[in-house]
Structures are given as C-alpha cells and as structure tokens.
Amino acid sequence: MAVFALISPGGSPGVTTTALALALTWPKPVVVAECDPSCGDILAGLFAGHMKAPRGLLGVAFEAGRGPSAIAAELSSQLVPLDDTGSRKFLAGISDPRQALGLSPVWPGIAIALASMDADVIADCGRFDAGATQPLSVLAEANAVLMVMRPSLRQVAAARPRVDMVGQALGGRDKLGLLLIGDHGLRPVDISRTLDVRVAASLPDDASTARVLSDGDGRRSRLDRTPLMRAARLAGRSVAELGRPVPVAEVSAAVGSGGSPPRGRSGSAE
C-alpha cells in the first residue's frame, strides 16, 4: 500500500493533529505511524493517557537485528486501534527523545516494513531538521511527503531551507507537497511559488476539534461533522492523488511531446 510522510518546518503547525484528521477520515485501512524523533503524542494526547502504552516503534526497533520478517511481524503485533472501526490503527512512537539515536541505524528496515503493510500508512515525522535522528528512510520510501505549515511569512522562512534539505535527500521535489493549516495569511499560490512546491491541500483552523485530536479534550462522537474533519476528507483525496504512481502512458506522452513527466506524483516509466 502507500506511505504518506508528514513533516513540518517547526512552530507547531499541527502535524500530529493533521495526521489524525486524515486517518480518521481515510477511506481505506490506514495506520498512523509516529516516526517523530522528538517523541510521539497520541497516547498522551488523543487518548489522554487512558490507553496502556505499547512498546510501539521501540519494540519494532528491537527486532531489527533479526531481519525483515521479524520486523514485519513485530510491527503488526504493535499496532493498536485508533477507533472502533477496526480499519484504523496506530503505531506508538518513542516516549523519550534520547531514544531517537538508537533508531538511526534501523530506520531503513522500519521504512521498508511500513511500505510493505496491507494498509496505507500516514507517517507523522514531526519537525524536519538536520541530524542523524531524522527518519530519512521513511521519507525515501514514501509515495508522497507533505510539509504541514501555516500560511505565514515565519513558517515560509522556516520551510525554505527544509524544503531544500528534503529535496536534496530525495533527489528532487517531485513527491513533495504542502498542506496548509489555516484560512488567513499568505496566498497559497505565493507560498507555492516561493518554495517551488505545489500546495496539495489545506485545512481550516478549527480549534475545538484540534483540541480533541491533540489533547483528548472533548467528545469524539460527532467529530465527522466538524469543519476540520469535513475538510480532512477532501484533503485526503488530494494527498492520495499526490502519491499516485504516474501511468507509463502518461509519462511517455509528456516526454514524447518534449515535456517532463507530471510533477507531484511518484513513480516512473520502466
């Protein structure tokens, strides 16, 4: 299935909240994987500490030395329900940022296991920075990488070097997109032009729903009727489209006409 990696330029734009909003409206089986090297938030946030903490990502890392099959088996065993549907699950992240260095050598195996799952994966990779603790392998395996940010000058300034770093790490920006949070600020077209990255989708500022997802503050029974979740359902379609492999015929037609393959989707002609 497909992997969609979410990152941010910092400044708390709401990566985890966005990952949860997308997952809870995703039309197919989906797993939210907390790959943020600065720690996971879902157990203490959405579940407000009411769920027993699984070993999660750390448990998967412990099996890395036993090979791909052991990683895949442990990954499946560490998944816990995100809701009552049975089709939405999550992989808890680390609980201490000091554990991040220990994950560095095993990210490649974990990334391959995530990409091989029988469900789509939304990987919450948190703030993207330079350093050995970043889950670059997850971004490399992803069908699409979304920079979650607010449409402000401060966020654009913080995003610019990180977009460059991601582009260098991935060998280009073809599968990179922007997911804007909030209705006020710079125009999406201007942000896209400045960063040279397409805007894939946007979500509204819906503080009350965001508090439910980020801190478990409120009822989840009618979330699907809120502005954030209605918008997330539409945004999910755009995100999925960004990660859709480009058909060989479409690539051939573009190249044959002297153009370039369609930008913003992963995949290539063989």
N, C-alpha and C positions, 0 to 999 in steps of 0.2 A: 504494500500500500504506500501512500505518500507521506512524506515528512515535511512539516512546515515549521521553520525555526523563527522564533520571535526574539528580537533583541531591542535594546534601547540605547540612546545616547546619554543616559543618566537623567537626573532631575525628576525621578519618579513619575513618568507619564502614565504608568499603569500596565506594565507588561503582563503581570500575573492576572490581573482583572480582565484584560483583553483575552488572554489565553482561555480563561474560564468561560467568558461570554461566548467565544467562538465554539468551544467544546460543547457547552450546554445547548447550543442550537445547531450543532453539526448534524447533517442528515444521515451520516453513516457511522458505524462503530469507530470510536476515537479514543485515544489515550493522551492525556496531558502528562508530559514528562518534565519534571522540574530539573532542569540542567543548569540552573543558575549557580555559578561558583561561590556566590556570596550567601547562599542558603535558600532553602525552599520556604514558602509562606502558606501553603494551602492548609496544612494540618492546624496551624495556629490561627489562620485567617478564616477561610470559609467554614471550616469545621470547628473553629473556636476551641480547639483543644479537647473536643469530645470524642475523637477517634484515637484508638491506640496506635501509637507510632510504629509503622513497619520499618524494616531496615531500608527498604526502598532502593535508591540508587547506590547507596553504600553496600548493600547486600549483593547487588549485581557486580559491583567492582571487585568484591572479594572472590568472585568466581572467574575473574578474567584469566587467571593463570591456567585454568582447566580447559580453555578453548572455546570456540564459538557456540558449540551445542550446549555447554554448561551455562554460558552467559544467557543464551536464549531461554533456557529452562528456568533460570533464576529470575529473569526479567518477568516472565509470565506469572511466576509464583508471588512476586512482589506487588503486582497490580491490585489496587483496591477500588471499590465502586465510588464513582463521583456523584451518582444519583441513583434512583431506583429503577432505571430503565434496563440496566444490565449491559447496555451497549457503550456506556461512557465510563472510563476508568482513569486512574492517575497513578503515576509513579512518583512517590515522595522523594524529594531531593535531600541533600545533606542538611544537617542541623547545626553545623559549626563550620565557619569559613576556613578554619585551619585544616579541615579535611580535603579541601579543594586540591591542594598539591598532590595528594595521594591519588587523585583521579586522573591527573595529567597523562600518565602512560597508558591508561586503559580506555580513554575516550574513543579511540578508533574502533575497538571491539564493541563498545556500547552503542556507538553510532550505527554500525552495521546491523546490530541486533534490532535497534529501533526501526531501521529501514526495512527490515525483513518481517515485521509484525503483520498479522492478519487484521489490521485496523490502521486507519490514518493516525498520525502522531502529530500533536502540536507541542513542540519543544519550547518551554519557557527558559531561554538562555540568559535572561536578565541584561544588565548593563554590559555592553561590549567595550572591552579595554585591551590594551596591550598586556602581554604577560603569558606565562606558561599555563595558567589555570583556565584559560578560555576554552570552551568546548568547540574548537575549530572543526573537529571531525564531524560533529553533528551538523554544523553549517554546510560542510562539504557534501554530506550525504543528503541534505535537504533538497526537496524539489523546489522550494521557494524560501527565501529569507526575508522577513518583514521587519523593518525598522519602525518600532512603535514610538511615536513622538507627538508632541503638541505643536500646533502651528504658530510658534513664537520665534522671534529672532534668536533668543537664547538657545532654544532647542536646535534650531538650524545650525547655529555656530558650533554647538557641541556635536551635532551629527556629521558635519562635513568631514573631519579627519577620520571618523569611524567608518563612514561610507567608503572612504579611500582605503582604509585598512581591510575592510571586508572584501572590497573589490580585488585588492592585491592577493588576499588569501585564497579567494575563489577563482582567480584568473579572469575576472570580469564582473560586470554588474547585471548580466542577463537575467539572473533569477532573483535579483534584489528588488524589493518594492517598499513603499512607505505606507504605513497605516496611521492616519492622523486621528488624534483624540481631541475633540472639542470643535465647536462651531464658529468660534471667533478667533481672529488673528490674521496671519498672512494667508494670502490666497493659495490654494493647492497648486495651481499652475506655476506660481512664482517659486514655491518651495521645490517643486519638481525640476524647474529649470535651473535653480541654484545648485541643487545636489546632483543633477543629471541622473535622477532616478524617478521612475514613474510612481504616481500615487495609486496604490491598488484599491484602497478603501478608506473609509472614515467612520468614526463612531462618535456619538454625541456625548456631551458632558451630562451624565445622569448620576449625580452624586449619591442619591439614596440607593439605587441599585448597585452602584460600585461599592458602597459600604457593606452590602450583603455579601458580595463576592470576595472582597478583600479582608473583611473582619468578622463575617458571620453576624453582622448587626442587622437583624430584621428577618422577616419571613421569606422563605423560598417558594411558597406555594403558588404565587402568581407572577413569578419572575418573567415568564414568557410574554406578558402583556406590557412590560415596561419599554420605554424608548430605547434603552441600551440593548436589550435582548432582541427587539424587533430589528434594529439596525445591524446587530451582530449576525443575524440570519442572512441578511443581504450581503454583508461584508464577507461572510464565509464563502459565498459563491464566487466573489471576486478573487479571494485568496486562493481558492481551489483552481480557478482559471489561470492564475499566475503560475501555478505549479504544474499545469497540464503539459505533457510532452507535446512538442510540435510534430504534427504528422509529416512523414517523409515527403509526401507530395507537396505540402505547403512550403517546406524548405527548398525543395527543388525548383518550385515555381518562382520563389523570391530570388534565388541565386541565378536562375536562368534568365531573369529579366534584368540582371545587373544589380540587383539589390542585395540586402543582407537578410538572413533568417529573421523571422519575427522576434522582437525583443521582449523580454519579460517572462518567457516560458523556458522551462528546462527541456533538455532533450536535444538530440542531433540526428542528422541523417547518417545512416551506416552505408 
